[in-house]
Amino acid sequence: MDKLKKFTTCDISDGLLNLCKMDDGGFIPNLIFQSSFPDSISKDKANIMIGKAYTVLFAPVDDPRETVNYIDHIPEGSIVMIALDKSLQSRNAPYSKVTNSLYGGLMSARAKYLGAHGTVVFGNIRDVQEHSDLNFPIFSYGTGSCAANKVVKPVACNVPLEILITNPGPTTITVSPGEIIMGDVNGVVHIPYSISSNEISLKSLVNYIEKSIEADEIIKQEILKGSSAKEAMARNRKILKELI
């Protein structure tokens, strides 16, 4: 996973789209970066956060399942991924039927102490300034002010999360525990567990992305010198076809 840190989410999506034939390039739509850049990350570096998914499912407060304490058991180096039960999601903005905030500043304080690398919430968060003060990366659909404990509760950890999306093709994205999550100014991408957990597949993905970046840099320089984009791309992307 260390070799992925130098890439942007756009680089990852190019690899997933072209090499792994994922039509969405692993992109998870509608998420907004809500906090400040961590002290350890400068704005000219590739990614804001990268780590393996630690998933948390929220359900209605009257769900028969017991409430789970997810926040005190976050694995070091993980990205906390919080989603609502599908019955509480919407395919259209604001993408959630719950206006209460699922996550707040105290949660980020605990997550950061335990060594998490960031949090993604498929819903609202609150205490925006606290996350920024902590230099802890947060992505969410939106923000709010009211806590969620009267409406929903966390009922499961390390389970697949099904996320409703608006799409002419598949209408859900599945985020699985342990898969690689990356976030930057372009948004959030996930590398499916089948690739994240396979050393050979991950190595092939990294190799393709490196070659793609090299080709694009040559293409850019040729364009800046007057070449047409079509001709520059045709000349320099041949090597990528050999990797597919």
Secondary structure as UniProt FT lines:
FT   HELIX           2..6
FT   HELIX           9..18
FT   TURN            23..26
FT   STRAND          27..28
FT   TURN            29..30
FT   STRAND          32..33
FT   TURN            39..40
FT   TURN            43..44
FT   STRAND          49..60
FT   TURN            61..62
FT   HELIX           71..73
FT   TURN            76..77
FT   STRAND          78..84
FT   HELIX           86..88
FT   TURN            93..94
FT   STRAND          101..103
FT   HELIX           105..113
FT   TURN            114..115
FT   STRAND          118..125
FT   HELIX           128..133
FT   TURN            134..135
FT   STRAND          138..143
FT   TURN            149..151
FT   STRAND          152..157
FT   STRAND          161..164
FT   STRAND          172..175
FT   TURN            177..178
FT   STRAND          180..184
FT   TURN            185..186
FT   STRAND          187..191
FT   HELIX           193..196
FT   HELIX           199..224
FT   TURN            225..226
FT   HELIX           229..236
FT   HELIX           238..243
//
